[in-house]
Amino acid sequence: MNKQMIVGVLLGTAIATAGGAYAVHSSAPKVASVVSVTPITVAMNQQYASVTQVQLHSEPGAPRLASVVSSRPIIVAGRVREVCEDQLVTHQAPVQDQNQIAGTAAGAVIGGLLGNQVGGGDGKKVATAIGAIAGGVIGKNTQARHQQQQTYQTSETVCRDEREPDRTTGYDVTVSVDGQPQQLTLSYAPGDSLPVVDGELITNAKHAQQIIANMPPPLYNVSYRVGEQLGQATLDYAPEVGTEIPYEYGQLLTKPEQLANLKARENTVVAYNVMYQTDEGISEARMAQHPTGDTIKLKRGKPVEQ
C-alpha cells in the first residue's frame, strides 16, 4: 500500500468518526422546562361545518310539492229580496166622546152628592161644590182610561227587504312551480302546497290529498364547508344557510343520538397543549400524554412522549 492510500484511509476514518459522534450528540435527548400544560377537550377540538346551500332533494319522476303563494276567496254578494207576511195589527177603537163629558158629568154628580153629606149650612155648600169638582175630574180620567183600553185587531200584510248571505263560489290561487308563479281558480281552499306529478299540477282535491298522504318525508341536499374542504349531505330537515353543524369523521352530526353522544363527551380530554422553555426560547407542542414532571425530553427539537 503506497503512502497516499494510507493517508486517505486515515483521513476518511477520522471524518467518519467525527460525523458519527456529531450525529449521536445531536440525536441524543435533551431536557426542556415545562412552562404550562393546558388540556384540550373534545369541545375545544370540535370541527364545525358551515351550511352554504340548501336544495330540496327530488328523485326523477317522483311527486314533488308546489308552494301555494296565495289563496283569495271569490265572493258573490247575496241578493236582496222582499219578504211579505200577514200580521195582526192592534188599533185604537174610535172614541165618540172625545172630551169625556159623560164621565165628567157623572163624576160631578156623584162627587156633589158625597160632598153634600158633609157639614151643614154654608159648609155643606162648599163641600158639595168641592165634591162635584173632584168627582168630575175623577169621572173624566176614569172614562179616558176606559176609552184607551177599547181596541180591535185587523190582519194586514207587512213587507220588508231581506239580504241573502254572501256566497263563496271559488278561490283565486297562485302557486309557485319550480320558482314560476301560476294562476288558477279552484272550487276549494287549498292548503300550503299542491302536488306536481310528471310536471303536471294536480288540482283535484281528492287526488291531491291522496298523493300528498303517500309522499315520503322531504329530504334536502345540503352543501357545506369545513375549513377549505367542501362537502354535501342529504338531511331530513332544511337548515338555514350559515348554520354551524358539528362535523366528525367526515360526516355531519345531526341525529339526536350523535348529538347526545357529543354532549356527553364534550369535556373529555383528548390531548394537551404543552409550553416549554429551551435555550432558544419558549415553544409549544401538542402531546397525547400529560407531562409527569417539570421537564420534558426533546429529540431533534421535538417533545418526546413518555
C-alpha positions as CSV (number, residue, x, y, z in Angstrom):
1,M,0.0,0.0,0.0
2,N,1.5,3.3,-1.0
3,K,1.8,6.3,1.2
4,Q,-1.0,8.3,-0.3
5,M,-3.5,5.5,0.1
6,I,-2.6,5.2,3.8
7,V,-3.1,8.9,4.3
8,G,-6.5,8.8,2.6
9,V,-7.7,5.9,4.7
10,L,-6.7,7.5,7.9
11,L,-8.3,10.8,6.9
12,G,-11.6,9.1,5.9
13,T,-11.7,7.2,9.2
14,A,-11.2,10.4,11.2
15,I,-14.0,12.2,9.3
16,A,-16.4,9.3,9.7
17,T,-15.7,9.1,13.4
18,A,-16.3,12.8,13.9
19,G,-19.5,12.7,11.9
20,G,-20.8,9.8,13.9
21,A,-20.0,11.4,17.1
22,Y,-21.9,14.6,16.0
23,A,-24.9,12.6,14.9
24,V,-25.0,10.8,18.2
25,H,-24.7,14.1,20.1
26,S,-27.4,15.8,18.0
27,S,-29.8,12.9,18.3
28,A,-29.3,12.4,22.0
29,P,-32.4,13.5,24.0
30,K,-32.3,17.0,25.6
31,V,-34.4,18.3,28.5
32,A,-36.7,21.4,28.5
33,S,-38.6,23.0,31.4
34,V,-42.4,22.8,31.3
35,V,-43.9,26.3,31.4
36,S,-47.6,25.3,31.3
37,V,-50.0,22.5,30.4
38,T,-53.5,23.1,29.0
39,P,-55.9,20.2,28.5
40,I,-57.5,20.0,25.0
41,T,-61.1,18.7,25.3
42,V,-63.4,17.3,22.6
43,A,-65.4,20.5,22.7
44,M,-62.3,22.6,22.1
45,N,-61.1,20.3,19.4
46,Q,-64.6,20.0,17.7
47,Q,-64.9,20.9,14.0
48,Y,-68.0,22.5,12.6
49,A,-69.4,22.6,9.1
50,S,-70.9,25.9,7.8
51,V,-74.0,25.4,5.6
52,T,-73.6,27.2,2.2
53,Q,-76.6,26.0,0.2
54,V,-79.8,24.0,0.8
55,Q,-81.9,22.5,-2.0
56,L,-85.0,20.2,-2.0
57,H,-83.9,16.7,-2.9
58,S,-86.1,15.0,-5.5
59,E,-85.9,11.7,-7.3
60,P,-86.6,11.8,-11.1
61,G,-90.3,11.3,-11.8
62,A,-91.2,11.3,-8.1
63,P,-94.1,13.6,-7.0
64,R,-93.0,16.9,-5.6
65,L,-94.8,19.8,-3.9
66,A,-95.5,23.3,-5.3
67,S,-96.0,26.0,-2.7
68,V,-99.3,27.9,-2.6
69,V,-98.3,31.6,-2.5
70,S,-101.8,33.0,-2.0
71,S,-105.5,31.9,-2.0
72,R,-108.2,34.5,-2.2
73,P,-111.9,33.6,-2.0
74,I,-114.2,34.7,-4.8
75,I,-117.3,36.1,-3.1
76,V,-120.7,36.9,-4.7
77,A,-122.9,39.3,-2.7
78,G,-126.2,37.9,-1.6
79,R,-129.3,39.3,-3.5
80,V,-131.9,41.5,-1.8
81,R,-135.5,40.2,-1.9
82,E,-138.8,41.4,-0.5
83,V,-140.4,39.2,2.2
84,C,-144.1,39.7,3.0
85,E,-146.2,38.1,5.7
86,D,-149.6,38.6,7.3
87,Q,-149.6,40.1,10.9
88,L,-152.3,41.0,13.4
89,V,-152.3,44.8,13.9
90,T,-153.9,46.3,17.0
91,H,-155.9,49.6,16.5
92,Q,-157.5,52.0,19.0
93,A,-161.3,51.9,18.9
94,P,-162.9,55.2,17.7
95,V,-163.9,57.5,20.5
96,Q,-167.2,59.2,20.3
97,D,-167.0,61.3,23.5
98,Q,-163.6,62.9,22.9
99,N,-163.9,65.3,25.9
100,Q,-165.2,62.6,28.3
101,I,-168.3,64.8,29.0
102,A,-170.3,61.8,30.3
103,G,-167.7,60.7,32.7
104,T,-167.1,64.3,33.9
105,A,-170.9,64.8,34.5
106,A,-171.4,61.5,36.2
107,G,-168.4,62.1,38.4
108,A,-169.5,65.6,39.3
109,V,-173.0,64.3,40.3
110,I,-171.6,61.6,42.5
111,G,-169.0,63.9,44.0
112,G,-171.6,66.5,44.8
113,L,-173.8,64.0,46.5
114,L,-171.0,62.8,48.6
115,G,-169.9,66.4,49.5
116,N,-173.5,67.2,50.4
117,Q,-173.3,64.7,53.2
118,V,-170.5,66.6,54.9
119,G,-171.2,69.5,57.4
120,G,-174.1,71.8,57.4
121,G,-175.1,75.3,56.3
122,D,-172.5,77.1,54.2
123,G,-170.0,74.3,54.9
124,K,-172.4,71.9,53.2
125,K,-172.5,74.1,50.2
126,V,-168.7,74.3,50.0
127,A,-168.3,70.6,50.5
128,T,-170.9,69.9,47.8
129,A,-169.1,72.2,45.3
130,I,-165.7,70.7,46.1
131,G,-167.1,67.1,45.8
132,A,-168.6,67.9,42.4
133,I,-165.3,69.3,41.1
134,A,-163.3,66.4,42.4
135,G,-165.9,63.9,41.2
136,G,-165.9,65.5,37.7
137,V,-162.1,65.1,37.4
138,I,-162.2,61.5,38.6
139,G,-165.0,60.7,36.3
140,K,-163.2,62.3,33.3
141,N,-160.0,60.3,34.0
142,T,-161.9,57.1,34.5
143,Q,-163.7,57.4,31.2
144,A,-160.4,58.3,29.4
145,R,-158.7,55.1,30.7
146,H,-161.6,53.1,29.7
147,Q,-161.6,54.6,26.2
148,Q,-157.8,53.8,25.8
149,Q,-158.5,50.2,26.6
150,Q,-161.0,49.9,23.8
151,T,-159.1,48.3,20.9
152,Y,-159.7,46.0,17.9
153,Q,-157.3,43.9,15.7
154,T,-157.1,43.5,11.9
155,S,-154.9,41.2,9.7
156,E,-152.5,43.2,7.5
157,T,-149.7,42.2,5.0
158,V,-146.4,43.6,6.2
159,C,-143.3,43.6,3.8
160,R,-139.6,44.1,4.5
161,D,-136.3,43.7,2.5
162,E,-134.0,40.9,3.4
163,R,-130.5,40.2,2.0
164,E,-129.4,36.7,1.4
165,P,-125.9,35.6,2.8
166,D,-122.9,36.2,0.6
167,R,-121.7,33.1,-1.3
168,T,-118.1,31.9,-2.0
169,T,-118.0,30.4,-5.5
170,G,-114.3,29.5,-5.6
171,Y,-110.8,30.7,-4.9
172,D,-108.2,32.6,-7.0
173,V,-104.9,30.7,-6.2
174,T,-101.3,31.5,-7.0
175,V,-98.9,28.5,-6.9
176,S,-95.1,28.6,-7.3
177,V,-94.0,25.7,-9.6
178,D,-90.2,25.5,-9.9
179,G,-90.0,29.1,-9.0
180,Q,-92.5,30.2,-11.6
181,P,-95.9,31.6,-10.4
182,Q,-99.1,30.0,-11.9
183,Q,-102.6,31.5,-11.5
184,L,-105.6,29.1,-11.3
185,T,-109.2,29.0,-10.0
186,L,-110.2,26.2,-7.6
187,S,-113.5,25.3,-6.2
188,Y,-111.9,24.7,-2.7
189,A,-109.4,26.4,-0.5
190,P,-106.0,24.5,-0.9
191,G,-103.5,24.0,1.9
192,D,-99.9,25.2,1.9
193,S,-99.0,23.1,-1.2
194,L,-100.2,21.1,-4.2
195,P,-98.5,18.1,-5.7
196,V,-96.8,18.1,-9.1
197,V,-96.6,14.8,-10.9
198,D,-94.6,14.5,-14.2
199,G,-94.6,18.3,-14.5
200,E,-98.4,18.5,-14.1
201,L,-100.0,20.4,-11.2
202,I,-102.7,18.2,-9.5
203,T,-105.7,20.3,-8.6
204,N,-108.4,17.7,-8.0
205,A,-108.8,17.9,-4.2
206,K,-109.2,14.2,-3.5
207,H,-106.4,13.1,-5.9
208,A,-104.1,15.8,-4.4
209,Q,-104.8,14.6,-0.9
210,Q,-104.0,11.0,-1.8
211,I,-100.7,11.9,-3.4
212,I,-99.6,14.1,-0.5
213,A,-100.6,11.4,2.0
214,N,-98.4,8.8,0.2
215,M,-95.4,11.0,-0.3
216,P,-92.3,10.2,1.8
217,P,-91.0,12.9,4.1
218,P,-89.0,15.5,2.2
219,L,-85.2,15.3,2.0
220,Y,-82.7,18.2,1.4
221,N,-79.4,18.4,-0.3
222,V,-77.1,20.4,2.0
223,S,-73.8,21.8,0.8
224,Y,-71.3,22.8,3.5
225,R,-67.7,24.0,4.1
226,V,-65.2,22.7,6.7
227,G,-62.2,25.0,6.5
228,E,-61.1,24.8,2.9
229,Q,-62.9,21.4,2.4
230,L,-66.3,21.3,0.6
231,G,-68.9,18.6,1.2
232,Q,-72.5,17.6,0.6
233,A,-75.0,15.6,2.6
234,T,-78.7,14.7,2.4
235,L,-80.7,15.6,5.5
236,D,-84.3,15.2,6.6
237,Y,-84.6,18.9,7.5
238,A,-83.6,22.1,5.9
239,P,-81.0,24.1,8.0
240,E,-80.6,27.8,7.3
241,V,-77.6,28.9,5.3
242,G,-74.8,29.8,7.7
243,T,-75.8,27.3,10.3
244,E,-72.9,25.6,12.1
245,I,-73.3,21.8,12.3
246,P,-70.9,19.6,14.3
247,Y,-68.6,17.6,12.0
248,E,-66.7,14.5,12.9
249,Y,-65.1,11.6,11.0
250,G,-66.1,13.0,7.6
251,Q,-69.8,13.4,8.3
252,L,-72.3,15.9,9.8
253,L,-73.6,15.1,13.3
254,T,-77.4,15.7,13.1
255,K,-79.1,12.7,14.6
256,P,-80.2,13.0,18.2
257,E,-78.1,10.1,19.4
258,Q,-75.0,11.6,17.7
259,L,-75.5,15.0,19.3
260,A,-76.3,13.4,22.7
261,N,-73.0,11.4,22.5
262,L,-71.1,14.5,21.6
263,K,-72.6,16.4,24.5
264,A,-71.7,13.5,26.9
265,R,-68.0,13.6,26.0
266,E,-67.5,17.3,25.3
267,N,-65.4,17.6,28.4
268,T,-63.3,14.6,27.7
269,V,-59.6,15.4,27.4
270,V,-58.1,14.2,24.1
271,A,-54.6,15.9,24.3
272,Y,-52.5,18.6,26.0
273,N,-51.0,21.8,24.8
274,V,-47.6,22.0,26.4
275,M,-45.5,25.2,26.5
276,Y,-41.8,24.5,27.3
277,Q,-38.6,26.6,27.7
278,T,-35.3,25.9,25.9
279,D,-32.2,27.9,25.3
280,E,-33.7,29.2,22.1
281,G,-36.9,30.4,23.9
282,I,-40.5,29.3,24.6
283,S,-42.2,26.8,22.3
284,E,-45.4,24.8,22.4
285,A,-46.5,21.4,21.2
286,R,-49.5,19.1,21.3
287,M,-48.9,16.0,23.3
288,A,-51.1,12.9,23.8
289,Q,-50.0,12.5,27.4
290,H,-49.7,14.9,30.4
291,P,-46.1,15.5,31.3
292,T,-45.2,13.7,34.5
293,G,-42.8,16.3,35.9
294,D,-41.5,19.8,35.5
295,T,-39.4,18.8,32.5
296,I,-39.8,17.0,29.2
297,K,-37.4,15.4,26.9
298,L,-36.7,16.7,23.4
299,K,-35.4,14.8,20.5
300,R,-34.4,16.7,17.4
301,G,-36.1,19.7,19.0
302,K,-39.5,18.0,19.5
303,P,-41.0,16.8,22.7
304,V,-40.8,13.0,23.3
305,E,-44.0,11.3,24.6
306,Q,-43.3,9.4,27.8
